[in-house]
Structures are given as structure tokens and as C-alpha cells.
């Protein structure tokens, strides 16, 4: 049976150490949205020794570009984007203090090494469930890069956001371990 965990942001090494690849998580608290264009800008700021538009320490970044909200809604659809597009920038952000990321799909060896080094965690959110996931979002506030439209950085307040620990802080990888369970010897 898979363990289910209620987890509140911000994250830290102690919280992350209790998570294992395959755990189902209902995440609550504040998280930040960012996709590849925003990641590129954030990584450049770090390289230049400049401040980021939010304090990255203990934060979770969700790889999403929410669609515009309909009347009476906080956001439109808010499903995860492919995480690999953020891989060139993720180690820099993890080294700056980010403790979790949310997306979909495999991560590069460099990202997995950075997850282990920083005792961070990678959560997978279900692709194709964008409308369902959006129901977990209680508030959305623009933080930076309005010129990027839906890919601007936003601070989201979430409640019981459903995700799965895909890569834990020790580097155990659900994408690899899950496949092994079904391989024919």
C-alpha cells in the first residue's frame, strides 16, 4: 500500500527526508509557478549575484503556465508542463535554496544529483488533469515577469494539491523503480 502524506510548504531537509519515492502527497501552502523562460531569467539573476523576485529558500516551484481564469475562478486550467525543459536551470535554483519542484516526466542526471546534494524533492503531478488540479488553487498573485503572460511567475496558495514523490531526497526515482517492477526477468 502506498503511503499518503499531508505536507505543508515551505519545505526543509527534515520534511523532505521523510518522503519516499512513490508516496502520494496532498500539498498545501504557498508555491511559485515558473516555466523555462522564467527559469532562464532566474538563473541569470543568480549568476549575476542579484536578488530573485521571491526568496527561494524552502520554496516549491510548479512548472505550469495557468490559462486565464474564467469569471469567479482563481485560475483556468493549471496542469504540469514537461519538467525536462527546466533541467538546464533547475540545479542552479536548487543550489539557491529551492527545496521542491512539481512537473511531469523524467529528470536529467544533473537534476537528480542536485536534488540529492540539496536534499530536495521532485513531485509529479498528473498531466491531463489540469482542471482538477486548478481546484486546489485558492489564490494566485503575480510576482514577476508579467511580459511572459501565463508563464509569468505567480505565487499560488494551494490546498491539498495532489502529487506523487517522483524523486526523493536520496535520489530514489519512481520512474526507474516503477519500470523495474514490471520488467520480465
C-alpha positions as a Markdown table, in Angstrom:
| # | Residue | x | y | z |
|---|---|---|---|---|
| 1 | Unk | 0.0 | 0.0 | 0.0 |
| 2 | Unk | 1.3 | 3.5 | -0.9 |
| 3 | Unk | 1.7 | 5.9 | 1.9 |
| 4 | Unk | -0.3 | 9.2 | 1.8 |
| 5 | Unk | 1.2 | 12.3 | 3.3 |
| 6 | Unk | -0.3 | 15.7 | 4.1 |
| 7 | Unk | 2.6 | 18.2 | 3.6 |
| 8 | Unk | 2.7 | 22.0 | 4.1 |
| 9 | Unk | 5.2 | 24.4 | 2.5 |
| 10 | Unk | 7.8 | 25.8 | 2.9 |
| 11 | Unk | 9.8 | 22.6 | 2.7 |
| 12 | Unk | 13.1 | 21.8 | 4.5 |
| 13 | Unk | 15.5 | 18.9 | 4.7 |
| 14 | Unk | 13.7 | 17.3 | 7.7 |
| 15 | Unk | 10.4 | 17.3 | 5.9 |
| 16 | Unk | 11.9 | 16.0 | 2.7 |
| 17 | Unk | 13.9 | 13.2 | 4.5 |
| 18 | Unk | 10.5 | 11.7 | 5.5 |
| 19 | Unk | 9.3 | 11.4 | 1.9 |
| 20 | Unk | 10.0 | 8.4 | -0.3 |
| 21 | Unk | 9.6 | 7.9 | -4.0 |
| 22 | Unk | 6.0 | 6.7 | -4.6 |
| 23 | Unk | 4.4 | 8.5 | -1.7 |
| 24 | Unk | 1.1 | 10.2 | -2.5 |
| 25 | Unk | 1.2 | 13.8 | -1.2 |
| 26 | Unk | -1.5 | 16.4 | -0.6 |
| 27 | Unk | 0.5 | 19.6 | -0.7 |
| 28 | Unk | -0.8 | 22.8 | 0.9 |
| 29 | Unk | 0.7 | 26.3 | 1.4 |
| 30 | Unk | 2.4 | 28.7 | -1.0 |
| 31 | Unk | 4.2 | 27.6 | -4.1 |
| 32 | Unk | 5.6 | 29.5 | -7.1 |
| 33 | Unk | 4.9 | 29.0 | -10.8 |
| 34 | Unk | 7.7 | 29.2 | -13.4 |
| 35 | Unk | 8.4 | 27.7 | -16.8 |
| 36 | Unk | 11.5 | 27.7 | -19.0 |
| 37 | Unk | 11.6 | 31.4 | -19.9 |
| 38 | Unk | 11.2 | 32.5 | -16.2 |
| 39 | Unk | 13.8 | 29.8 | -15.2 |
| 40 | Unk | 16.3 | 31.3 | -17.6 |
| 41 | Unk | 15.8 | 34.8 | -16.1 |
| 42 | Unk | 16.0 | 33.5 | -12.5 |
| 43 | Unk | 19.2 | 31.5 | -13.3 |
| 44 | Unk | 20.7 | 34.6 | -14.9 |
| 45 | Unk | 19.9 | 36.7 | -11.8 |
| 46 | Unk | 21.6 | 34.1 | -9.6 |
| 47 | Unk | 24.7 | 34.1 | -11.9 |
| 48 | Unk | 24.9 | 37.9 | -11.7 |
| 49 | Unk | 24.6 | 37.7 | -7.9 |
| 50 | Unk | 21.3 | 39.7 | -7.9 |
| 51 | Unk | 18.2 | 39.1 | -5.8 |
| 52 | Unk | 15.3 | 37.0 | -7.1 |
| 53 | Unk | 11.7 | 38.2 | -7.2 |
| 54 | Unk | 11.0 | 35.8 | -4.3 |
| 55 | Unk | 13.1 | 34.2 | -1.6 |
| 56 | Unk | 13.9 | 30.7 | -3.0 |
| 57 | Unk | 14.8 | 29.2 | 0.4 |
| 58 | Unk | 12.4 | 26.3 | 1.2 |
| 59 | Unk | 10.2 | 27.1 | -1.8 |
| 60 | Unk | 8.5 | 24.8 | -4.3 |
| 61 | Unk | 8.3 | 25.7 | -8.0 |
| 62 | Unk | 5.5 | 24.3 | -10.1 |
| 63 | Unk | 6.1 | 24.0 | -13.8 |
| 64 | Unk | 2.9 | 25.5 | -15.1 |
| 65 | Unk | 1.5 | 28.3 | -17.2 |
| 66 | Unk | -2.1 | 28.6 | -16.0 |
| 67 | Unk | -4.7 | 29.5 | -18.6 |
| 68 | Unk | -6.6 | 32.7 | -17.9 |
| 69 | Unk | -9.3 | 32.4 | -15.3 |
| 70 | Unk | -13.0 | 32.3 | -16.1 |
| 71 | Unk | -15.3 | 34.6 | -14.1 |
| 72 | Unk | -15.4 | 33.6 | -10.5 |
| 73 | Unk | -12.3 | 31.4 | -10.7 |
| 74 | Unk | -8.8 | 31.9 | -9.4 |
| 75 | Unk | -7.1 | 30.4 | -12.4 |
| 76 | Unk | -8.1 | 28.5 | -15.5 |
| 77 | Unk | -6.5 | 25.1 | -16.2 |
| 78 | Unk | -3.3 | 24.5 | -14.3 |
| 79 | Unk | -1.7 | 21.3 | -15.4 |
| 80 | Unk | 2.0 | 20.5 | -15.2 |
| 81 | Unk | 4.4 | 21.0 | -18.1 |
| 82 | Unk | 7.2 | 18.7 | -19.1 |
| 83 | Unk | 10.0 | 19.1 | -16.5 |
| 84 | Unk | 12.9 | 18.4 | -18.8 |
| 85 | Unk | 12.6 | 21.8 | -20.3 |
| 86 | Unk | 13.7 | 23.3 | -16.9 |
| 87 | Unk | 16.6 | 20.9 | -16.4 |
| 88 | Unk | 19.3 | 23.3 | -17.6 |
| 89 | Unk | 18.3 | 25.8 | -14.8 |
| 90 | Unk | 17.0 | 23.5 | -12.0 |
| 91 | Unk | 20.4 | 22.7 | -10.4 |
| 92 | Unk | 21.1 | 26.5 | -10.1 |
| 93 | Unk | 17.7 | 27.1 | -8.4 |
| 94 | Unk | 18.1 | 24.1 | -6.1 |
| 95 | Unk | 21.5 | 25.3 | -5.1 |
| 96 | Unk | 19.9 | 28.7 | -4.3 |
| 97 | Unk | 17.6 | 27.0 | -1.8 |
| 98 | Unk | 14.5 | 25.7 | -3.7 |
| 99 | Unk | 13.5 | 22.5 | -1.9 |
| 100 | Unk | 10.9 | 21.1 | -4.3 |
| 101 | Unk | 9.7 | 21.1 | -7.9 |
| 102 | Unk | 6.5 | 19.9 | -9.4 |
| 103 | Unk | 6.1 | 18.8 | -13.0 |
| 104 | Unk | 5.8 | 15.8 | -15.2 |
| 105 | Unk | 8.3 | 13.4 | -16.7 |
| 106 | Unk | 11.8 | 12.3 | -16.2 |
| 107 | Unk | 14.7 | 14.5 | -14.9 |
| 108 | Unk | 18.3 | 14.6 | -16.1 |
| 109 | Unk | 21.2 | 13.1 | -14.1 |
| 110 | Unk | 22.3 | 16.6 | -13.3 |
| 111 | Unk | 19.0 | 17.5 | -11.8 |
| 112 | Unk | 18.9 | 14.2 | -9.8 |
| 113 | Unk | 22.4 | 14.9 | -8.5 |
| 114 | Unk | 21.3 | 18.5 | -7.5 |
| 115 | Unk | 18.2 | 17.0 | -5.7 |
| 116 | Unk | 20.4 | 14.7 | -3.7 |
| 117 | Unk | 23.0 | 17.4 | -3.0 |
| 118 | Unk | 20.4 | 19.9 | -1.8 |
| 119 | Unk | 18.1 | 17.3 | -0.1 |
| 120 | Unk | 15.3 | 18.5 | -2.3 |
| 121 | Unk | 12.4 | 16.5 | -3.8 |
| 122 | Unk | 10.7 | 16.3 | -7.2 |
| 123 | Unk | 6.9 | 15.8 | -7.3 |
| 124 | Unk | 5.0 | 14.6 | -10.3 |
| 125 | Unk | 1.5 | 16.0 | -10.9 |
| 126 | Unk | -0.9 | 14.2 | -13.2 |
| 127 | Unk | -0.9 | 15.5 | -16.7 |
| 128 | Unk | -4.3 | 15.8 | -18.3 |
| 129 | Unk | -5.9 | 16.7 | -15.0 |
| 130 | Unk | -5.4 | 20.5 | -15.4 |
| 131 | Unk | -8.9 | 21.5 | -14.4 |
| 132 | Unk | -9.0 | 19.1 | -11.4 |
| 133 | Unk | -5.6 | 20.4 | -10.2 |
| 134 | Unk | -6.8 | 24.0 | -10.6 |
| 135 | Unk | -9.4 | 23.3 | -7.9 |
| 136 | Unk | -6.6 | 23.0 | -5.4 |
| 137 | Unk | -5.5 | 26.6 | -6.0 |
| 138 | Unk | -7.0 | 29.1 | -3.5 |
| 139 | Unk | -5.2 | 32.2 | -4.6 |
| 140 | Unk | -2.9 | 33.5 | -7.3 |
| 141 | Unk | -0.8 | 36.6 | -7.3 |
| 142 | Unk | 1.6 | 37.9 | -10.0 |
| 143 | Unk | 5.2 | 38.0 | -8.6 |
| 144 | Unk | 7.4 | 38.8 | -11.7 |
| 145 | Unk | 7.7 | 38.8 | -15.5 |
| 146 | Unk | 4.3 | 39.9 | -16.5 |
| 147 | Unk | 5.6 | 40.1 | -20.0 |
| 148 | Unk | 5.6 | 36.3 | -20.1 |
| 149 | Unk | 1.8 | 36.2 | -19.9 |
| 150 | Unk | 0.6 | 32.8 | -18.5 |
| 151 | Unk | 4.3 | 31.9 | -18.0 |
| 152 | Unk | 4.9 | 34.8 | -15.6 |
| 153 | Unk | 6.0 | 33.9 | -12.0 |
| 154 | Unk | 3.0 | 33.6 | -9.7 |
| 155 | Unk | 2.6 | 32.8 | -6.1 |
| 156 | Unk | -0.1 | 30.3 | -5.6 |
| 157 | Unk | -1.8 | 29.3 | -2.4 |
| 158 | Unk | -2.8 | 25.7 | -2.7 |
| 159 | Unk | -4.8 | 23.3 | -0.5 |
| 160 | Unk | -4.5 | 19.5 | -0.9 |
| 161 | Unk | -2.8 | 19.7 | -4.2 |
| 162 | Unk | -2.4 | 16.1 | -5.4 |
| 163 | Unk | 1.0 | 14.9 | -6.4 |
| 164 | Unk | 3.4 | 12.0 | -6.1 |
| 165 | Unk | 7.0 | 11.9 | -4.9 |
| 166 | Unk | 8.8 | 11.0 | -8.1 |
| 167 | Unk | 12.3 | 11.6 | -7.0 |
| 168 | Unk | 13.1 | 11.7 | -3.2 |
| 169 | Unk | 15.9 | 13.5 | -1.4 |
| 170 | Unk | 18.1 | 10.4 | -1.6 |
| 171 | Unk | 17.7 | 10.1 | -5.4 |
| 172 | Unk | 15.2 | 7.2 | -5.5 |
| 173 | Unk | 13.4 | 7.6 | -8.7 |
| 174 | Unk | 9.9 | 6.3 | -9.2 |
| 175 | Unk | 10.3 | 6.5 | -13.0 |
| 176 | Unk | 13.1 | 3.9 | -12.7 |
| 177 | Unk | 11.8 | 1.8 | -9.8 |
| 178 | Unk | 8.3 | 1.6 | -11.2 |
| 179 | Unk | 9.6 | 0.2 | -14.5 |
| 180 | Unk | 11.7 | -2.5 | -12.8 |
| 181 | Unk | 8.5 | -3.9 | -11.1 |
| 182 | Unk | 7.1 | -4.8 | -14.5 |
| 183 | Unk | 10.1 | -6.0 | -16.4 |
| 184 | Unk | 10.2 | -9.6 | -17.4 |
| 185 | Unk | 13.3 | -11.3 | -16.0 |
